[in-house]
Amino acid sequence: MCEFRIFSALSDLPAPAWDGLRGDDNPFLDHAFLAGLEQTGCLRADWGWQGHHPTLWRDGELVAAAPGYLKTNSHGEFVFDHAWAAAYAQHGQHYYPKWLLAVPYSPVPGPRLLARSPALRAELIEAITAHAAAQKLSSVHINFLSADDAAAVDTTHWLRREDVQYHWHNPGQWRCFDDFLAALSHKKRKNIRAERRLVDAAGVQFQRLSGAQVSASDCEAMYGFYLRTFIDKGNSPALTLAFFQHLISALPEHVVLILARIEQQPIAGALCLRSNTRLFGRYWGSAVDLPGLHFETCYYQGIEYCLEHGLGTFEPGAQGEHKIARGFAPISTHSRHWVADPAFAHALATWCAQEREAISRYREQLLVHGPFRHADSTATIEL
């Protein structure tokens, strides 16, 4: 058996040891990304985030870990459980604090249970549930976990939830944007070309910059666009300028900044991250309202980047059925939930089964109305 320890700050864990557990180059699991959120004021106890990272150690070496947080609300998670909290309150019980194993503010599927072997992953799961029970936590939640993690958790008594995101996938034969367009139905191809012409006619020019190419003024402009998006929607921004600056300096090989300019002045931007195989759209904003600008900046420029750099998948973020008409396919995402109270766990198991059935029907309906001329491999992507 390994020694189980909880850390309240990721910076207290050695970065090489943590990154050595990841198994891929998903930037959202990078020690620099997660520790950066804590160190630049994006995760605060008064905002409902308190670091609670579970780890396993053997002979003084880190052999398993997960990004974990005690939550006193359900903000910034993208797997919605407000109804669960309300049900607890109606029965005189406390749902918060709960324990969340996830990447804050990032609905990006990927590994969550980092371990050197399947046996150590199973031991980590067992230690997590034992700790949650000992601390009398209402529940543990693992959001947007990978297929391997989901399979490991499914051997235990965790509840299963599913949802839908929209991802672009290159089946392998597309070499340029015109190749991609040629696979679409005539109507969808025509609409995309019309949207792109509107942006071009407005005099908008684009730059796609790697992190090493991003200047301080570019970073500040992008952060201003990000703030504008939250202000326009009446929400409070969670990320800080210091975090944007940290991303660019600490993870330059993973950062892709798409800037839109008119007469050399930045008017909109999208800050993305990338791995060796995927592009992840994260933060967007604009100082002007131009027809088609959002679609061009957030989708078409990202698709072109993937085609130019040989990336097979583009994940532009959560939600948005409008992405289907622009070449993105619905894929299933997964989360797992351990609930301490047996009565609530039983009731929620029925609820989760009904939700999964509804999500499955919804996804099948979306696939029927896909944008492609022929059956395409994008319809079979699973995470």
Secondary structure as GFF3:
##gff-version 3
##sequence-region A 1 383
A	DSSP	beta_strand	3	7	.	.	.	ID=ss1
A	DSSP	three_ten_helix	10	12	.	.	.	ID=ss2
A	DSSP	alpha_helix	15	19	.	.	.	ID=ss3
A	DSSP	three_ten_helix	27	29	.	.	.	ID=ss4
A	DSSP	alpha_helix	31	39	.	.	.	ID=ss5
A	DSSP	three_ten_helix	45	47	.	.	.	ID=ss6
A	DSSP	beta_strand	49	51	.	.	.	ID=ss7
A	DSSP	beta_strand	53	58	.	.	.	ID=ss8
A	DSSP	beta_strand	61	65	.	.	.	ID=ss9
A	DSSP	beta_strand	68	71	.	.	.	ID=ss10
A	DSSP	alpha_helix	82	90	.	.	.	ID=ss11
A	DSSP	beta_strand	98	101	.	.	.	ID=ss12
A	DSSP	beta_strand	114	115	.	.	.	ID=ss13
A	DSSP	alpha_helix	118	134	.	.	.	ID=ss14
A	DSSP	beta_strand	139	143	.	.	.	ID=ss15
A	DSSP	alpha_helix	147	153	.	.	.	ID=ss16
A	DSSP	beta_strand	159	169	.	.	.	ID=ss17
A	DSSP	alpha_helix	177	182	.	.	.	ID=ss18
A	DSSP	alpha_helix	186	201	.	.	.	ID=ss19
A	DSSP	beta_strand	205	210	.	.	.	ID=ss20
A	DSSP	three_ten_helix	211	213	.	.	.	ID=ss21
A	DSSP	alpha_helix	216	232	.	.	.	ID=ss22
A	DSSP	alpha_helix	241	250	.	.	.	ID=ss23
A	DSSP	beta_strand	255	262	.	.	.	ID=ss24
A	DSSP	beta_strand	265	274	.	.	.	ID=ss25
A	DSSP	beta_strand	278	286	.	.	.	ID=ss26
A	DSSP	alpha_helix	293	295	.	.	.	ID=ss27
A	DSSP	pi_helix	296	300	.	.	.	ID=ss28
A	DSSP	alpha_helix	301	309	.	.	.	ID=ss29
A	DSSP	beta_strand	313	315	.	.	.	ID=ss30
A	DSSP	three_ten_helix	321	326	.	.	.	ID=ss31
A	DSSP	beta_strand	329	339	.	.	.	ID=ss32
A	DSSP	alpha_helix	342	368	.	.	.	ID=ss33
A	DSSP	three_ten_helix	377	380	.	.	.	ID=ss34
###
